[in-house]
Amino acid sequence: MTHEAAENMKWQPIETAPKDGEWFIARKNGVELLTQWGKTSHVPLYGWCFILSDYGEPEYDLWQPTEWLPLTARCQRTDERNPESN
């Protein structure tokens, strides 16, 4: 992805986010979490999941983000701000 393409990536409404298990960055009220569509660890509820705990087996919990951004756009932006990381 080029710098221009990464800069053109805008936060999208959560309704347009992938529901195929792909991870992405989601946010609500300034909080950003790695998110995917899936099932919680503790009860059979499906929705937008984040990793609650990754000690041993990961535990997933639901949250209600309002928008999302593909991981590739965020990674590209970070790399370009930190040229030493390349």
C-alpha beads as a LAMMPS data file, in Angstrom:
LAMMPS data file: protein, C-alpha beads

86 atoms
85 bonds

1 atom types
1 bond types

-500.0 500.0 xlo xhi
-500.0 500.0 ylo yhi
-500.0 500.0 zlo zhi

Masses

1 110.0

Atoms # bond

1 1 1 0.000 0.000 0.000
2 1 1 1.367 3.398 -0.928
3 1 1 1.569 6.334 1.452
4 1 1 -1.198 8.061 -0.499
5 1 1 -3.474 5.006 -0.280
6 1 1 -2.875 4.734 3.478
7 1 1 -3.669 8.402 4.005
8 1 1 -6.871 8.007 1.991
9 1 1 -8.075 5.206 4.276
10 1 1 -10.811 6.728 6.382
11 1 1 -12.592 5.306 9.393
12 1 1 -15.607 3.407 8.072
13 1 1 -18.962 2.744 9.787
14 1 1 -18.783 -0.516 11.764
15 1 1 -21.700 -1.856 9.718
16 1 1 -19.289 -2.174 6.764
17 1 1 -16.607 -4.123 8.687
18 1 1 -15.758 -7.678 7.608
19 1 1 -17.516 -10.548 9.376
20 1 1 -15.185 -13.268 8.081
21 1 1 -12.855 -13.461 11.096
22 1 1 -10.438 -10.814 9.796
23 1 1 -8.861 -8.672 12.523
24 1 1 -9.019 -4.879 12.218
25 1 1 -8.776 -1.767 14.385
26 1 1 -12.128 -0.564 15.700
27 1 1 -12.914 2.424 17.859
28 1 1 -15.601 4.063 19.931
29 1 1 -15.274 7.336 21.852
30 1 1 -11.506 7.448 21.220
31 1 1 -10.850 3.871 22.417
32 1 1 -9.206 1.692 19.755
33 1 1 -9.071 -2.109 20.034
34 1 1 -8.010 -4.967 17.801
35 1 1 -11.397 -6.417 16.834
36 1 1 -13.033 -9.171 14.802
37 1 1 -16.530 -10.638 14.353
38 1 1 -16.794 -13.737 16.489
39 1 1 -18.105 -15.497 19.577
40 1 1 -17.381 -14.640 23.190
41 1 1 -15.417 -17.090 25.308
42 1 1 -17.902 -17.396 28.154
43 1 1 -21.348 -17.568 26.490
44 1 1 -22.472 -18.304 22.928
45 1 1 -23.000 -14.682 21.874
46 1 1 -21.756 -13.370 18.536
47 1 1 -20.678 -9.823 17.799
48 1 1 -17.638 -7.559 17.673
49 1 1 -14.983 -9.219 19.829
50 1 1 -11.714 -8.080 21.345
51 1 1 -9.158 -10.082 23.295
52 1 1 -9.972 -9.637 26.967
53 1 1 -7.072 -11.781 28.172
54 1 1 -4.353 -13.682 26.356
55 1 1 -2.848 -15.525 29.313
56 1 1 -3.051 -19.165 28.273
57 1 1 -6.122 -19.578 26.084
58 1 1 -7.319 -16.209 24.742
59 1 1 -10.608 -14.946 26.145
60 1 1 -12.841 -12.854 23.936
61 1 1 -15.480 -10.363 25.001
62 1 1 -17.967 -8.220 23.088
63 1 1 -17.996 -4.492 22.628
64 1 1 -19.917 -2.027 20.447
65 1 1 -17.457 -0.055 18.290
66 1 1 -18.801 2.587 15.935
67 1 1 -16.141 2.578 13.209
68 1 1 -13.254 0.532 11.854
69 1 1 -10.023 0.740 9.869
70 1 1 -8.136 -2.099 8.137
71 1 1 -4.931 -3.144 9.898
72 1 1 -2.891 -2.582 6.733
73 1 1 -3.728 1.129 6.754
74 1 1 -2.709 1.536 10.408
75 1 1 0.535 -0.455 9.934
76 1 1 1.450 1.575 6.860
77 1 1 0.869 4.861 8.695
78 1 1 2.980 3.733 11.655
79 1 1 5.866 2.577 9.434
80 1 1 5.933 5.846 7.554
81 1 1 6.053 7.911 10.751
82 1 1 8.935 5.768 12.053
83 1 1 11.387 5.293 9.153
84 1 1 13.897 3.585 11.497
85 1 1 11.487 0.666 11.886
86 1 1 11.878 -0.333 8.218

Bonds

1 1 1 2
2 1 2 3
3 1 3 4
4 1 4 5
5 1 5 6
6 1 6 7
7 1 7 8
8 1 8 9
9 1 9 10
10 1 10 11
11 1 11 12
12 1 12 13
13 1 13 14
14 1 14 15
15 1 15 16
16 1 16 17
17 1 17 18
18 1 18 19
19 1 19 20
20 1 20 21
21 1 21 22
22 1 22 23
23 1 23 24
24 1 24 25
25 1 25 26
26 1 26 27
27 1 27 28
28 1 28 29
29 1 29 30
30 1 30 31
31 1 31 32
32 1 32 33
33 1 33 34
34 1 34 35
35 1 35 36
36 1 36 37
37 1 37 38
38 1 38 39
39 1 39 40
40 1 40 41
41 1 41 42
42 1 42 43
43 1 43 44
44 1 44 45
45 1 45 46
46 1 46 47
47 1 47 48
48 1 48 49
49 1 49 50
50 1 50 51
51 1 51 52
52 1 52 53
53 1 53 54
54 1 54 55
55 1 55 56
56 1 56 57
57 1 57 58
58 1 58 59
59 1 59 60
60 1 60 61
61 1 61 62
62 1 62 63
63 1 63 64
64 1 64 65
65 1 65 66
66 1 66 67
67 1 67 68
68 1 68 69
69 1 69 70
70 1 70 71
71 1 71 72
72 1 72 73
73 1 73 74
74 1 74 75
75 1 75 76
76 1 76 77
77 1 77 78
78 1 78 79
79 1 79 80
80 1 80 81
81 1 81 82
82 1 82 83
83 1 83 84
84 1 84 85
85 1 85 86
